[in-house]
Amino acid sequence: MTAQARKILEQALSLQDDDRQRLAEALLDSIPAEVAEELEKAWNAEALRRTQAYERGEAEAIDGEQAAKDLRAKLSEARGR
């Protein structure tokens, strides 16, 4: 990621939730349809893989709020580097 993109990302992350959501949707809408289709296929395959791993007992489910908290902490840590 370029320095400019990192700066924009930091600014975007400081926005209110509804503004971040609108921005994310606008960015996703700007992706060419062919690329978006491939991304959707990849996300669906990943969701299926994770579901199957969970059902086989190879993965455990964690609370969504805790997962988001952990990700925010990792992001803060990465920014501090």
NUGU-250487 format. One record per residue: residue number from 1; residue in one letter; x, z, y of N, C-alpha, C in turn. Coordinates in Angstrom, 3 decimals. Layout:
# NUGU-250487
<node><nr>NUM</nr><rest>a</rest><n_X>X</n_X><n_Z>Z</n_Z><n_Y>Y</n_Y><ca_X>X</ca_X><ca_Z>Z</ca_Z><ca_Y>Y</ca_Y><c_X>X</c_X><c_Z>Z</c_Z><c_Y>Y</c_Y></node>
...
# end
This chain:
# NUGU-250487
<node><nr>1</nr><rest>m</rest><n_X>0.843</n_X><n_Z>0.000</n_Z><n_Y>-1.171</n_Y><ca_X>0.000</ca_X><ca_Z>0.000</ca_Z><ca_Y>0.000</ca_Y><c_X>0.890</c_X><c_Z>0.000</c_Z><c_Y>1.236</c_Y></node>
<node><nr>2</nr><rest>t</rest><n_X>0.556</n_X><n_Z>-0.823</n_Z><n_Y>2.180</n_Y><ca_X>1.356</ca_X><ca_Z>-0.900</ca_Z><ca_Y>3.399</ca_Y><c_X>1.120</c_X><c_Z>0.335</c_Z><c_Y>4.264</c_Y></node>
<node><nr>3</nr><rest>a</rest><n_X>2.011</n_X><n_Z>0.541</n_Z><n_Y>5.224</n_Y><ca_X>1.867</ca_X><ca_Z>1.661</ca_Z><ca_Y>6.149</ca_Y><c_X>0.561</c_X><c_Z>1.531</c_Z><c_Y>6.933</c_Y></node>
<node><nr>4</nr><rest>q</rest><n_X>0.230</n_X><n_Z>0.317</n_Z><n_Y>7.325</n_Y><ca_X>-1.006</ca_X><ca_Z>0.094</ca_Z><ca_Y>8.069</ca_Y><c_X>-2.225</c_X><c_Z>0.469</c_Z><c_Y>7.225</c_Y></node>
<node><nr>5</nr><rest>a</rest><n_X>-2.226</n_X><n_Z>0.045</n_Z><n_Y>5.965</n_Y><ca_X>-3.339</ca_X><ca_Z>0.361</ca_Z><ca_Y>5.070</ca_Y><c_X>-3.432</c_X><c_Z>1.869</c_Z><c_Y>4.832</c_Y></node>
<node><nr>6</nr><rest>r</rest><n_X>-2.285</n_X><n_Z>2.536</n_Z><n_Y>4.674</n_Y><ca_X>-2.287</ca_X><ca_Z>3.999</ca_Z><ca_Y>4.502</ca_Y><c_X>-2.893</c_X><c_Z>4.693</c_Z><c_Y>5.719</c_Y></node>
<node><nr>7</nr><rest>k</rest><n_X>-2.535</n_X><n_Z>4.203</n_Z><n_Y>6.905</n_Y><ca_X>-3.061</ca_X><ca_Z>4.786</ca_Z><ca_Y>8.141</ca_Y><c_X>-4.579</c_X><c_Z>4.607</c_Z><c_Y>8.198</c_Y></node>
<node><nr>8</nr><rest>i</rest><n_X>-5.039</n_X><n_Z>3.418</n_Z><n_Y>7.857</n_Y><ca_X>-6.482</ca_X><ca_Z>3.152</ca_Z><ca_Y>7.857</ca_Y><c_X>-7.176</c_X><c_Z>4.036</c_Z><c_Y>6.828</c_Y></node>
<node><nr>9</nr><rest>l</rest><n_X>-6.571</n_X><n_Z>4.186</n_Z><n_Y>5.658</n_Y><ca_X>-7.145</ca_X><ca_Z>5.034</ca_Z><ca_Y>4.626</ca_Y><c_X>-7.263</c_X><c_Z>6.480</c_Z><c_Y>5.111</c_Y></node>
<node><nr>10</nr><rest>e</rest><n_X>-6.224</n_X><n_Z>6.994</n_Z><n_Y>5.715</n_Y><ca_X>-6.265</ca_X><ca_Z>8.363</ca_Z><ca_Y>6.232</ca_Y><c_X>-7.368</c_X><c_Z>8.520</c_Z><c_Y>7.266</c_Y></node>
<node><nr>11</nr><rest>q</rest><n_X>-7.517</n_X><n_Z>7.523</n_Z><n_Y>8.141</n_Y><ca_X>-8.575</ca_X><ca_Z>7.572</ca_Z><ca_Y>9.146</ca_Y><c_X>-9.947</c_X><c_Z>7.513</c_Z><c_Y>8.470</c_Y></node>
<node><nr>12</nr><rest>a</rest><n_X>-10.075</n_X><n_Z>6.654</n_Z><n_Y>7.477</n_Y><ca_X>-11.355</ca_X><ca_Z>6.513</ca_Z><ca_Y>6.775</ca_Y><c_X>-11.721</c_X><c_Z>7.804</c_Z><c_Y>6.048</c_Y></node>
<node><nr>13</nr><rest>l</rest><n_X>-10.741</n_X><n_Z>8.452</n_Z><n_Y>5.448</n_Y><ca_X>-11.013</ca_X><ca_Z>9.690</ca_Z><ca_Y>4.726</ca_Y><c_X>-11.444</c_X><c_Z>10.826</c_Z><c_Y>5.642</c_Y></node>
<node><nr>14</nr><rest>s</rest><n_X>-11.161</n_X><n_Z>10.702</n_Z><n_Y>6.920</n_Y><ca_X>-11.560</ca_X><ca_Z>11.751</ca_Z><ca_Y>7.854</ca_Y><c_X>-12.984</c_X><c_Z>11.539</c_Z><c_Y>8.388</c_Y></node>
<node><nr>15</nr><rest>l</rest><n_X>-13.608</n_X><n_Z>10.423</n_Z><n_Y>8.028</n_Y><ca_X>-14.971</ca_X><ca_Z>10.131</ca_Z><ca_Y>8.476</ca_Y><c_X>-15.986</c_X><c_Z>11.010</c_Z><c_Y>7.750</c_Y></node>
<node><nr>16</nr><rest>q</rest><n_X>-17.163</n_X><n_Z>11.113</n_Z><n_Y>8.331</n_Y><ca_X>-18.270</ca_X><ca_Z>11.804</ca_Z><ca_Y>7.670</ca_Y><c_X>-18.638</c_X><c_Z>11.047</c_Z><c_Y>6.394</c_Y></node>
<node><nr>17</nr><rest>d</rest><n_X>-19.248</n_X><n_Z>11.747</n_Z><n_Y>5.452</n_Y><ca_X>-19.589</ca_X><ca_Z>11.159</ca_Z><ca_Y>4.157</ca_Y><c_X>-20.377</c_X><c_Z>9.860</c_Z><c_Y>4.292</c_Y></node>
<node><nr>18</nr><rest>d</rest><n_X>-21.406</n_X><n_Z>9.834</n_Z><n_Y>5.141</n_Y><ca_X>-22.232</ca_X><ca_Z>8.626</ca_Z><ca_Y>5.230</ca_Y><c_X>-21.453</c_X><c_Z>7.449</c_Z><c_Y>5.811</c_Y></node>
<node><nr>19</nr><rest>d</rest><n_X>-20.554</n_X><n_Z>7.718</n_Z><n_Y>6.761</n_Y><ca_X>-19.728</ca_X><ca_Z>6.639</ca_Z><ca_Y>7.304</ca_Y><c_X>-18.736</c_X><c_Z>6.128</c_Z><c_Y>6.270</c_Y></node>
<node><nr>20</nr><rest>r</rest><n_X>-18.157</n_X><n_Z>7.041</n_Z><n_Y>5.476</n_Y><ca_X>-17.230</ca_X><ca_Z>6.613</ca_Z><ca_Y>4.416</ca_Y><c_X>-17.960</c_X><c_Z>5.758</c_Z><c_Y>3.394</c_Y></node>
<node><nr>21</nr><rest>q</rest><n_X>-19.183</n_X><n_Z>6.149</n_Z><n_Y>3.062</n_Y><ca_X>-19.958</ca_X><ca_Z>5.380</ca_Z><ca_Y>2.093</ca_Y><c_X>-20.237</c_X><c_Z>3.976</c_Z><c_Y>2.620</c_Y></node>
<node><nr>22</nr><rest>r</rest><n_X>-20.650</n_X><n_Z>3.887</n_Z><n_Y>3.874</n_Y><ca_X>-20.934</ca_X><ca_Z>2.564</ca_Z><ca_Y>4.452</ca_Y><c_X>-19.673</c_X><c_Z>1.707</c_Z><c_Y>4.501</c_Y></node>
<node><nr>23</nr><rest>l</rest><n_X>-18.564</n_X><n_Z>2.329</n_Z><n_Y>4.849</n_Y><ca_X>-17.299</ca_X><ca_Z>1.604</ca_Z><ca_Y>4.902</ca_Y><c_X>-16.901</c_X><c_Z>1.100</c_Z><c_Y>3.512</c_Y></node>
<node><nr>24</nr><rest>a</rest><n_X>-17.028</n_X><n_Z>1.971</n_Z><n_Y>2.518</n_Y><ca_X>-16.683</ca_X><ca_Z>1.575</ca_Z><ca_Y>1.146</ca_Y><c_X>-17.566</c_X><c_Z>0.425</c_Z><c_Y>0.681</c_Y></node>
<node><nr>25</nr><rest>e</rest><n_X>-18.849</n_X><n_Z>0.504</n_Z><n_Y>0.993</n_Y><ca_X>-19.762</ca_X><ca_Z>-0.572</ca_Z><ca_Y>0.599</ca_Y><c_X>-19.399</c_X><c_Z>-1.879</c_Z><c_Y>1.294</c_Y></node>
<node><nr>26</nr><rest>a</rest><n_X>-19.049</n_X><n_Z>-1.798</n_Z><n_Y>2.573</n_Y><ca_X>-18.661</ca_X><ca_Z>-3.005</ca_Z><ca_Y>3.306</ca_Y><c_X>-17.398</c_X><c_Z>-3.615</c_Z><c_Y>2.719</c_Y></node>
<node><nr>27</nr><rest>l</rest><n_X>-16.442</n_X><n_Z>-2.770</n_Z><n_Y>2.350</n_Y><ca_X>-15.205</ca_X><ca_Z>-3.278</ca_Z><ca_Y>1.748</ca_Y><c_X>-15.489</c_X><c_Z>-3.927</c_Z><c_Y>0.399</c_Y></node>
<node><nr>28</nr><rest>l</rest><n_X>-16.328</n_X><n_Z>-3.276</n_Z><n_Y>-0.411</n_Y><ca_X>-16.673</ca_X><ca_Z>-3.866</ca_Z><ca_Y>-1.711</ca_Y><c_X>-17.407</c_X><c_Z>-5.184</c_Z><c_Y>-1.545</c_Y></node>
<node><nr>29</nr><rest>d</rest><n_X>-18.276</n_X><n_Z>-5.254</n_Z><n_Y>-0.548</n_Y><ca_X>-19.012</ca_X><ca_Z>-6.498</ca_Z><ca_Y>-0.300</ca_Y><c_X>-18.095</c_X><c_Z>-7.629</c_Z><c_Y>0.144</c_Y></node>
<node><nr>30</nr><rest>s</rest><n_X>-16.925</n_X><n_Z>-7.288</n_Z><n_Y>0.663</n_Y><ca_X>-15.998</ca_X><ca_Z>-8.318</ca_Z><ca_Y>1.137</ca_Y><c_X>-15.168</c_X><c_Z>-8.928</c_Z><c_Y>0.013</c_Y></node>
<node><nr>31</nr><rest>i</rest><n_X>-15.252</n_X><n_Z>-8.369</n_Z><n_Y>-1.180</n_Y><ca_X>-14.498</ca_X><ca_Z>-8.889</ca_Z><ca_Y>-2.318</ca_Y><c_X>-15.198</c_X><c_Z>-10.135</c_Z><c_Y>-2.854</c_Y></node>
<node><nr>32</nr><rest>p</rest><n_X>-14.450</n_X><n_Z>-11.206</n_Z><n_Y>-3.131</n_Y><ca_X>-15.072</ca_X><ca_Z>-12.423</ca_Z><ca_Y>-3.670</ca_Y><c_X>-15.879</c_X><c_Z>-12.127</c_Z><c_Y>-4.940</c_Y></node>
<node><nr>33</nr><rest>a</rest><n_X>-16.980</n_X><n_Z>-12.843</n_Z><n_Y>-5.120</n_Y><ca_X>-17.900</ca_X><ca_Z>-12.591</ca_Z><ca_Y>-6.233</ca_Y><c_X>-17.196</c_X><c_Z>-12.620</c_Z><c_Y>-7.587</c_Y></node>
<node><nr>34</nr><rest>e</rest><n_X>-16.260</n_X><n_Z>-13.564</n_Z><n_Y>-7.783</n_Y><ca_X>-15.577</ca_X><ca_Z>-13.660</ca_Z><ca_Y>-9.072</ca_Y><c_X>-14.759</c_X><c_Z>-12.398</c_Z><c_Y>-9.356</c_Y></node>
<node><nr>35</nr><rest>v</rest><n_X>-14.101</n_X><n_Z>-11.908</n_Z><n_Y>-8.327</n_Y><ca_X>-13.284</ca_X><ca_Z>-10.701</ca_Z><ca_Y>-8.474</ca_Y><c_X>-14.188</c_X><c_Z>-9.498</c_Z><c_Y>-8.715</c_Y></node>
<node><nr>36</nr><rest>a</rest><n_X>-15.299</n_X><n_Z>-9.438</n_Z><n_Y>-7.981</n_Y><ca_X>-16.241</ca_X><ca_Z>-8.329</ca_Z><ca_Y>-8.138</ca_Y><c_X>-16.795</c_X><c_Z>-8.281</c_Z><c_Y>-9.561</c_Y></node>
<node><nr>37</nr><rest>e</rest><n_X>-17.085</n_X><n_Z>-9.447</n_Z><n_Y>-10.125</n_Y><ca_X>-17.592</ca_X><ca_Z>-9.503</ca_Z><ca_Y>-11.501</ca_Y><c_X>-16.554</c_X><c_Z>-8.973</c_Z><c_Y>-12.482</c_Y></node>
<node><nr>38</nr><rest>e</rest><n_X>-15.307</n_X><n_Z>-9.351</n_Z><n_Y>-12.291</n_Y><ca_X>-14.236</ca_X><ca_Z>-8.866</ca_Z><ca_Y>-13.164</ca_Y><c_X>-14.057</c_X><c_Z>-7.354</c_Z><c_Y>-13.020</c_Y></node>
<node><nr>39</nr><rest>l</rest><n_X>-14.151</n_X><n_Z>-6.870</n_Z><n_Y>-11.784</n_Y><ca_X>-14.042</ca_X><ca_Z>-5.429</ca_Z><ca_Y>-11.561</ca_Y><c_X>-15.184</c_X><c_Z>-4.682</c_Z><c_Y>-12.241</c_Y></node>
<node><nr>40</nr><rest>e</rest><n_X>-16.385</n_X><n_Z>-5.216</n_Z><n_Y>-12.126</n_Y><ca_X>-17.534</ca_X><ca_Z>-4.580</ca_Z><ca_Y>-12.768</ca_Y><c_X>-17.368</c_X><c_Z>-4.543</c_Z><c_Y>-14.285</c_Y></node>
<node><nr>41</nr><rest>k</rest><n_X>-16.891</n_X><n_Z>-5.642</n_Z><n_Y>-14.859</n_Y><ca_X>-16.645</ca_X><ca_Z>-5.680</ca_Z><ca_Y>-16.306</ca_Y><c_X>-15.611</c_X><c_Z>-4.633</c_Z><c_Y>-16.703</c_Y></node>
<node><nr>42</nr><rest>a</rest><n_X>-14.549</n_X><n_Z>-4.529</n_Z><n_Y>-15.903</n_Y><ca_X>-13.502</ca_X><ca_Z>-3.553</ca_Z><ca_Y>-16.202</ca_Y><c_X>-14.034</c_X><c_Z>-2.128</c_Z><c_Y>-16.109</c_Y></node>
<node><nr>43</nr><rest>w</rest><n_X>-14.822</n_X><n_Z>-1.828</n_Z><n_Y>-15.076</n_Y><ca_X>-15.401</ca_X><ca_Z>-0.487</ca_Z><ca_Y>-14.939</ca_Y><c_X>-16.346</c_X><c_Z>-0.189</c_Z><c_Y>-16.103</c_Y></node>
<node><nr>44</nr><rest>n</rest><n_X>-17.165</n_X><n_Z>-1.163</n_Z><n_Y>-16.490</n_Y><ca_X>-18.083</ca_X><ca_Z>-0.963</ca_Z><ca_Y>-17.615</ca_Y><c_X>-17.325</c_X><c_Z>-0.709</c_Z><c_Y>-18.903</c_Y></node>
<node><nr>45</nr><rest>a</rest><n_X>-16.253</n_X><n_Z>-1.464</n_Z><n_Y>-19.129</n_Y><ca_X>-15.439</ca_X><ca_Z>-1.263</ca_Z><ca_Y>-20.332</ca_Y><c_X>-14.804</c_X><c_Z>0.125</c_Z><c_Y>-20.319</c_Y></node>
<node><nr>46</nr><rest>e</rest><n_X>-14.330</n_X><n_Z>0.554</n_Z><n_Y>-19.159</n_Y><ca_X>-13.719</ca_X><ca_Z>1.877</ca_Z><ca_Y>-19.049</ca_Y><c_X>-14.747</c_X><c_Z>2.984</c_Z><c_Y>-19.279</c_Y></node>
<node><nr>47</nr><rest>a</rest><n_X>-15.936</n_X><n_Z>2.809</n_Z><n_Y>-18.728</n_Y><ca_X>-16.996</ca_X><ca_Z>3.803</ca_Z><ca_Y>-18.945</ca_Y><c_X>-17.348</c_X><c_Z>3.897</c_Z><c_Y>-20.424</c_Y></node>
<node><nr>48</nr><rest>l</rest><n_X>-17.441</n_X><n_Z>2.767</n_Z><n_Y>-21.084</n_Y><ca_X>-17.735</ca_X><ca_Z>2.750</ca_Z><ca_Y>-22.516</ca_Y><c_X>-16.608</c_X><c_Z>3.415</c_Z><c_Y>-23.300</c_Y></node>
<node><nr>49</nr><rest>r</rest><n_X>-15.360</n_X><n_Z>3.104</n_Z><n_Y>-22.956</n_Y><ca_X>-14.217</ca_X><ca_Z>3.703</ca_Z><ca_Y>-23.641</ca_Y><c_X>-14.240</c_X><c_Z>5.225</c_Z><c_Y>-23.499</c_Y></node>
<node><nr>50</nr><rest>r</rest><n_X>-14.514</n_X><n_Z>5.696</n_Z><n_Y>-22.299</n_Y><ca_X>-14.536</ca_X><ca_Z>7.141</ca_Z><ca_Y>-22.064</ca_Y><c_X>-15.689</c_X><c_Z>7.819</c_Z><c_Y>-22.794</c_Y></node>
<node><nr>51</nr><rest>t</rest><n_X>-16.852</n_X><n_Z>7.165</n_Z><n_Y>-22.791</n_Y><ca_X>-18.009</ca_X><ca_Z>7.717</ca_Z><ca_Y>-23.502</ca_Y><c_X>-17.713</c_X><c_Z>7.828</c_Z><c_Y>-24.992</c_Y></node>
<node><nr>52</nr><rest>q</rest><n_X>-17.133</n_X><n_Z>6.788</n_Z><n_Y>-25.545</n_Y><ca_X>-16.810</ca_X><ca_Z>6.805</ca_Z><ca_Y>-26.974</ca_Y><c_X>-15.761</c_X><c_Z>7.873</c_Z><c_Y>-27.285</c_Y></node>
<node><nr>53</nr><rest>a</rest><n_X>-14.767</n_X><n_Z>8.022</n_Z><n_Y>-26.426</n_Y><ca_X>-13.747</ca_X><ca_Z>9.056</ca_Z><ca_Y>-26.633</ca_Y><c_X>-14.382</c_X><c_Z>10.442</c_Z><c_Y>-26.589</c_Y></node>
<node><nr>54</nr><rest>y</rest><n_X>-15.313</n_X><n_Z>10.640</n_Z><n_Y>-25.679</n_Y><ca_X>-16.010</ca_X><ca_Z>11.926</ca_Z><ca_Y>-25.583</ca_Y><c_X>-16.820</c_X><c_Z>12.174</c_Z><c_Y>-26.854</c_Y></node>
<node><nr>55</nr><rest>e</rest><n_X>-17.537</n_X><n_Z>11.164</n_Z><n_Y>-27.307</n_Y><ca_X>-18.372</ca_X><ca_Z>11.313</ca_Z><ca_Y>-28.496</ca_Y><c_X>-17.542</c_X><c_Z>11.564</c_Z><c_Y>-29.746</c_Y></node>
<node><nr>56</nr><rest>r</rest><n_X>-16.323</n_X><n_Z>11.050</n_Z><n_Y>-29.790</n_Y><ca_X>-15.426</ca_X><ca_Z>11.294</ca_Z><ca_Y>-30.924</ca_Y><c_X>-14.706</c_X><c_Z>12.639</c_Z><c_Y>-30.809</c_Y></node>
<node><nr>57</nr><rest>g</rest><n_X>-14.896</n_X><n_Z>13.336</n_Z><n_Y>-29.694</n_Y><ca_X>-14.235</ca_X><ca_Z>14.617</ca_Z><ca_Y>-29.487</ca_Y><c_X>-12.809</c_X><c_Z>14.483</c_Z><c_Y>-28.988</c_Y></node>
<node><nr>58</nr><rest>e</rest><n_X>-12.428</n_X><n_Z>13.318</n_Z><n_Y>-28.511</n_Y><ca_X>-11.073</ca_X><ca_Z>13.079</ca_Z><ca_Y>-28.035</ca_Y><c_X>-10.918</c_X><c_Z>13.359</c_Z><c_Y>-26.546</c_Y></node>
<node><nr>59</nr><rest>a</rest><n_X>-12.041</n_X><n_Z>13.608</n_Z><n_Y>-25.880</n_Y><ca_X>-12.009</ca_X><ca_Z>13.908</ca_Z><ca_Y>-24.446</ca_Y><c_X>-13.051</c_X><c_Z>14.982</c_Z><c_Y>-24.177</c_Y></node>
<node><nr>60</nr><rest>e</rest><n_X>-12.810</n_X><n_Z>15.759</n_Z><n_Y>-23.146</n_Y><ca_X>-13.791</ca_X><ca_Z>16.778</ca_Z><ca_Y>-22.804</ca_Y><c_X>-14.377</c_X><c_Z>16.486</c_Z><c_Y>-21.433</c_Y></node>
<node><nr>61</nr><rest>a</rest><n_X>-15.590</n_X><n_Z>16.906</n_Z><n_Y>-21.244</n_Y><ca_X>-16.244</ca_X><ca_Z>16.720</ca_Z><ca_Y>-19.953</ca_Y><c_X>-15.891</c_X><c_Z>17.894</c_Z><c_Y>-19.050</c_Y></node>
<node><nr>62</nr><rest>i</rest><n_X>-15.683</n_X><n_Z>17.601</n_Z><n_Y>-17.779</n_Y><ca_X>-15.441</ca_X><ca_Z>18.674</ca_Z><ca_Y>-16.824</ca_Y><c_X>-16.457</c_X><c_Z>18.554</c_Z><c_Y>-15.693</c_Y></node>
<node><nr>63</nr><rest>d</rest><n_X>-16.691</n_X><n_Z>19.645</n_Z><n_Y>-15.023</n_Y><ca_X>-17.639</ca_X><ca_Z>19.694</ca_Z><ca_Y>-13.924</ca_Y><c_X>-17.233</c_X><c_Z>18.706</c_Z><c_Y>-12.835</c_Y></node>
<node><nr>64</nr><rest>g</rest><n_X>-18.198</n_X><n_Z>17.929</n_Z><n_Y>-12.345</n_Y><ca_X>-17.920</ca_X><ca_Z>16.921</ca_Z><ca_Y>-11.327</ca_Y><c_X>-17.361</c_X><c_Z>17.514</c_Z><c_Y>-10.046</c_Y></node>
<node><nr>65</nr><rest>e</rest><n_X>-17.909</n_X><n_Z>18.640</n_Z><n_Y>-9.618</n_Y><ca_X>-17.409</ca_X><ca_Z>19.280</ca_Z><ca_Y>-8.400</ca_Y><c_X>-15.959</c_X><c_Z>19.727</c_Z><c_Y>-8.576</c_Y></node>
<node><nr>66</nr><rest>q</rest><n_X>-15.649</n_X><n_Z>20.251</n_Z><n_Y>-9.742</n_Y><ca_X>-14.272</ca_X><ca_Z>20.683</ca_Z><ca_Y>-10.004</ca_Y><c_X>-13.333</c_X><c_Z>19.485</c_Z><c_Y>-10.059</c_Y></node>
<node><nr>67</nr><rest>a</rest><n_X>-13.780</n_X><n_Z>18.398</n_Z><n_Y>-10.664</n_Y><ca_X>-12.958</ca_X><ca_Z>17.194</ca_Z><ca_Y>-10.731</ca_Y><c_X>-12.669</c_X><c_Z>16.671</c_Z><c_Y>-9.326</c_Y></node>
<node><nr>68</nr><rest>a</rest><n_X>-13.702</n_X><n_Z>16.639</n_Z><n_Y>-8.468</n_Y><ca_X>-13.503</ca_X><ca_Z>16.176</ca_Z><ca_Y>-7.094</ca_Y><c_X>-12.549</c_X><c_Z>17.103</c_Z><c_Y>-6.349</c_Y></node>
<node><nr>69</nr><rest>k</rest><n_X>-12.686</n_X><n_Z>18.397</n_Z><n_Y>-6.561</n_Y><ca_X>-11.789</ca_X><ca_Z>19.369</ca_Z><ca_Y>-5.918</ca_Y><c_X>-10.346</c_X><c_Z>19.137</c_Z><c_Y>-6.363</c_Y></node>
<node><nr>70</nr><rest>d</rest><n_X>-10.150</n_X><n_Z>18.918</n_Z><n_Y>-7.654</n_Y><ca_X>-8.805</ca_X><ca_Z>18.665</ca_Z><ca_Y>-8.183</ca_Y><c_X>-8.216</c_X><c_Z>17.377</c_Z><c_Y>-7.600</c_Y></node>
<node><nr>71</nr><rest>l</rest><n_X>-9.041</n_X><n_Z>16.341</n_Z><n_Y>-7.503</n_Y><ca_X>-8.567</ca_X><ca_Z>15.066</ca_Z><ca_Y>-6.939</ca_Y><c_X>-8.199</c_X><c_Z>15.216</c_Z><c_Y>-5.469</c_Y></node>
<node><nr>72</nr><rest>r</rest><n_X>-9.015</n_X><n_Z>15.962</n_Z><n_Y>-4.714</n_Y><ca_X>-8.685</ca_X><ca_Z>16.190</ca_Z><ca_Y>-3.308</ca_Y><c_X>-7.366</c_X><c_Z>16.937</c_Z><c_Y>-3.172</c_Y></node>
<node><nr>73</nr><rest>a</rest><n_X>-7.136</n_X><n_Z>17.920</n_Z><n_Y>-4.053</n_Y><ca_X>-5.883</ca_X><ca_Z>18.672</ca_Z><ca_Y>-4.011</ca_Y><c_X>-4.699</c_X><c_Z>17.758</c_Z><c_Y>-4.315</c_Y></node>
<node><nr>74</nr><rest>k</rest><n_X>-4.850</n_X><n_Z>16.882</n_Z><n_Y>-5.292</n_Y><ca_X>-3.778</ca_X><ca_Z>15.937</ca_Z><ca_Y>-5.629</ca_Y><c_X>-3.511</c_X><c_Z>14.980</c_Z><c_Y>-4.476</c_Y></node>
<node><nr>75</nr><rest>l</rest><n_X>-4.574</n_X><n_Z>14.528</n_Z><n_Y>-3.822</n_Y><ca_X>-4.424</ca_X><ca_Z>13.629</ca_Z><ca_Y>-2.690</ca_Y><c_X>-3.703</c_X><c_Z>14.334</c_Z><c_Y>-1.542</c_Y></node>
<node><nr>76</nr><rest>s</rest><n_X>-4.079</n_X><n_Z>15.562</n_Z><n_Y>-1.278</n_Y><ca_X>-3.410</ca_X><ca_Z>16.336</ca_Z><ca_Y>-0.223</ca_Y><c_X>-1.945</c_X><c_Z>16.530</c_Z><c_Y>-0.543</c_Y></node>
<node><nr>77</nr><rest>e</rest><n_X>-1.657</n_X><n_Z>16.818</n_Z><n_Y>-1.803</n_Y><ca_X>-0.275</ca_X><ca_Z>16.998</ca_Z><ca_Y>-2.244</ca_Y><c_X>0.521</c_X><c_Z>15.702</c_Z><c_Y>-2.058</c_Y></node>
<node><nr>78</nr><rest>a</rest><n_X>-0.094</n_X><n_Z>14.580</n_Z><n_Y>-2.431</n_Y><ca_X>0.587</ca_X><ca_Z>13.284</ca_Z><ca_Y>-2.311</ca_Y><c_X>0.847</c_X><c_Z>12.940</c_Z><c_Y>-0.857</c_Y></node>
<node><nr>79</nr><rest>r</rest><n_X>-0.068</n_X><n_Z>13.287</n_Z><n_Y>0.012</n_Y><ca_X>0.107</ca_X><ca_Z>13.021</ca_Z><ca_Y>1.442</ca_Y><c_X>1.263</c_X><c_Z>13.843</c_Z><c_Y>2.010</c_Y></node>
<node><nr>80</nr><rest>g</rest><n_X>1.458</n_X><n_Z>15.041</n_Z><n_Y>1.461</n_Y><ca_X>2.486</ca_X><ca_Z>15.929</ca_Z><ca_Y>1.958</ca_Y><c_X>3.883</c_X><c_Z>15.509</c_Z><c_Y>1.569</c_Y></node>
<node><nr>81</nr><rest>r</rest><n_X>3.985</n_X><n_Z>14.576</n_Z><n_Y>0.664</n_Y><ca_X>5.315</ca_X><ca_Z>14.132</ca_Z><ca_Y>0.189</ca_Y><c_X>5.995</c_X><c_Z>13.293</c_Z><c_Y>1.203</c_Y></node>
# end
